[in-house]
Structures are given as C-alpha cells and as structure tokens.
Amino acid sequence: MEYQVHRISGAGFRRIIPEAMSIPTLLEWRLCQRGNRMELRDQGGTVWARAQTSLPPRWHQAAATSKRVLVLYGFGFMLQEPIEQRAAFASPQAFAEHFHTAAASGLLTAAFVAWDGTRPPKRARRQHDRKRRKR
C-alpha cells in the first residue's frame, strides 16, 4: 500500500499533511469516465486507478463546469466494502476522522486533475455474414 502512495507521489501527487495541506494541479493528468467506471490516467495514458462508481448528476455538472476535479489517492476508507457498510461515509464526522487518520499515517495523496467526461462512442454492432431466415 505505501509503495503505491510513494509511486504516485513521485509522479506528481502530493501527500496530504493535515496541518499544512497543499494540493498540486496536474494539467496533463485526467480523470476519465468510461461507462460506470472512472479511470485516473497520467500524461502518457497509463491508468493509475480504476473505480466503479455512480456519481450524482450534480457532481458531473460541477466537474464539467470547472473542468478539473480533486482526486484523493490512497488508503483508509475501506472502499472494498459494500457501500452501505462503509463506516467512513456514515457521516461528515466519520469521513473527517477517516480522512485525518489516513493522512496522518501517510497513506493519502491528492491532486487536481483535468476532467474528461466524454463518453466513448457506442460500439457499432458487427454484422456477421448471416443469412436471413425465411419465414
């Protein structure tokens, strides 16, 4: 876990220190939406993270308007648990506690990145050489 945080910090993200928070803007990085999946990509197109998510329309509108989003990368929020069991999201206080614990442990980094909400084109169905049935 710490190695992944160290690697992304070396690539431009900054570790969050609660007492002196400073978040860089990485113009060449992108958070891309691909169906119901978000992908964090660097300037070369390498995927650093993927997440299945369903964000509300208000979030998408804000991201489209500002053209950038804040990405928190790290550990401490138990995202592998079912959404209804995620203690970190039970209340604003619970989130603040998990955020502070993860940051104080050196397990949380952040950066502002460009938002790419363009949906990929729908794939055209391939028409195989099929004979039509006679009725």
C-alpha positions as a printed NumPy array, in Angstrom:
array([[  0.   ,   0.   ,   0.   ],
       [  2.638,   2.505,   0.984],
       [  4.601,   1.743,  -2.167],
       [  1.656,   2.737,  -4.383],
       [  1.255,   6.003,  -2.481],
       [  5.002,   6.615,  -2.77 ],
       [  4.937,   5.941,  -6.548],
       [  2.059,   8.301,  -7.294],
       [  3.645,  10.941,  -5.058],
       [  6.799,  10.651,  -7.163],
       [  4.669,  11.169, -10.28 ],
       [  3.233,  14.499,  -9.083],
       [  0.572,  13.847,  -6.45 ],
       [  1.343,  15.26 ,  -3.013],
       [  0.938,  13.504,   0.318],
       [ -1.681,  15.138,   2.45 ],
       [ -0.395,  16.548,   5.714],
       [ -3.44 ,  17.709,   7.691],
       [ -1.618,  20.6  ,   9.37 ],
       [ -0.207,  22.014,   6.116],
       [ -2.338,  20.895,   3.198],
       [ -1.069,  21.824,  -0.246],
       [ -2.588,  20.233,  -3.341],
       [ -0.916,  20.489,  -6.763],
       [ -2.653,  20.818, -10.116],
       [ -1.511,  18.281, -12.691],
       [ -2.777,  19.61 , -16.008],
       [ -1.548,  16.636, -18.004],
       [ -3.369,  14.038, -15.845],
       [ -7.038,  13.135, -16.401],
       [ -9.897,  11.55 , -14.576],
       [-11.862,   9.848, -17.339],
       [-15.346,   8.435, -17.251],
       [-15.804,   5.224, -19.17 ],
       [-19.338,   3.952, -18.674],
       [-19.837,   3.456, -14.942],
       [-16.087,   3.368, -14.345],
       [-13.685,   6.196, -13.554],
       [-10.05 ,   5.935, -14.626],
       [ -7.156,   8.067, -13.415],
       [ -4.652,   8.447, -16.263],
       [ -1.275,  10.162, -16.466],
       [  0.085,  12.189, -19.396],
       [  1.138,   9.02 , -21.234],
       [ -2.279,   7.382, -20.859],
       [ -1.193,   4.931, -18.156],
       [ -4.066,   4.004, -15.855],
       [ -3.134,   4.53 , -12.193],
       [ -6.512,   3.714, -10.684],
       [ -9.975,   2.491, -11.631],
       [-13.192,   2.659,  -9.68 ],
       [-16.722,   1.504, -10.337],
       [-18.958,   4.356,  -9.33 ],
       [-22.273,   6.017,  -9.825],
       [-21.92 ,   9.704,  -9.082],
       [-24.894,  12.052,  -8.921],
       [-25.675,  14.38 , -11.847],
       [-24.794,  17.39 ,  -9.666],
       [-21.219,  16.078,  -9.31 ],
       [-20.924,  15.584, -13.085],
       [-22.253,  19.1  , -13.745],
       [-19.749,  20.644, -11.326],
       [-16.871,  18.664, -12.863],
       [-17.908,  19.667, -16.387],
       [-18.158,  23.316, -15.373],
       [-14.801,  23.526, -13.587],
       [-13.052,  21.118, -15.998],
       [-10.984,  19.772, -13.116],
       [-11.552,  17.533, -10.139],
       [ -9.861,  16.782,  -6.849],
       [ -8.563,  13.212,  -6.725],
       [ -7.727,  11.62 ,  -3.389],
       [ -5.5  ,   8.585,  -3.864],
       [ -4.644,   6.322,  -1.002],
       [ -5.979,   4.037,   1.656],
       [ -8.067,   4.197,   4.792],
       [-11.643,   4.399,   3.534],
       [-12.408,   0.658,   3.148],
       [-13.833,   1.105,  -0.352],
       [-13.829,  -2.636,  -0.947],
       [-16.745,  -2.972,   1.485],
       [-20.345,  -2.693,   0.246],
       [-21.417,   0.946,   0.153],
       [-23.963,   0.554,   2.954],
       [-21.229,  -0.798,   5.268],
       [-18.602,   1.877,   4.656],
       [-18.161,   3.471,   8.052],
       [-16.098,   6.298,   6.557],
       [-19.164,   7.635,   4.75 ],
       [-21.719,   7.249,   7.537],
       [-21.497,  10.936,   8.449],
       [-19.366,  14.023,   7.804],
       [-17.69 ,  13.452,  11.192],
       [-16.858,   9.825,  10.323],
       [-15.389,  10.925,   6.983],
       [-13.277,  13.605,   8.696],
       [-11.932,  11.039,  11.165],
       [-11.025,   8.517,   8.441],
       [ -9.506,  11.278,   6.302],
       [ -7.341,  12.551,   9.17 ],
       [ -6.23 ,   9.049,  10.196],
       [ -5.25 ,   8.109,   6.626],
       [ -3.459,  11.431,   6.058],
       [ -1.631,  11.329,   9.397],
       [ -0.475,   7.776,   8.548],
       [  0.996,   8.97 ,   5.237],
       [ -1.488,   6.897,   3.232],
       [ -3.302,   9.675,   1.375],
       [ -2.229,  11.844,  -1.552],
       [ -4.108,  14.36 ,  -3.661],
       [ -4.008,  16.386,  -6.853],
       [ -6.328,  18.415,  -9.023],
       [ -6.536,  16.827, -12.47 ],
       [ -8.42 ,  17.569, -15.674],
       [-11.906,  16.089, -16.009],
       [-12.627,  14.083, -19.147],
       [-16.302,  13.249, -19.002],
       [-16.648,  12.487, -22.679],
       [-18.339,   9.195, -23.195],
       [-16.656,   6.832, -25.614],
       [-18.592,   6.286, -28.842],
       [-21.004,   3.402, -28.773],
       [-19.619,   0.384, -30.477],
       [-21.276,  -0.421, -33.738],
       [-22.65 ,  -3.898, -33.805],
       [-20.759,  -6.12 , -36.11 ],
       [-22.91 ,  -7.612, -38.748],
       [-21.596, -11.048, -39.453],
       [-22.372, -12.625, -42.758],
       [-25.554, -14.227, -41.572],
       [-28.209, -15.461, -43.873],
       [-31.62 , -14.181, -43.106],
       [-34.136, -16.76 , -42.156],
       [-37.072, -17.269, -44.42 ],
       [-40.416, -17.309, -42.708]])
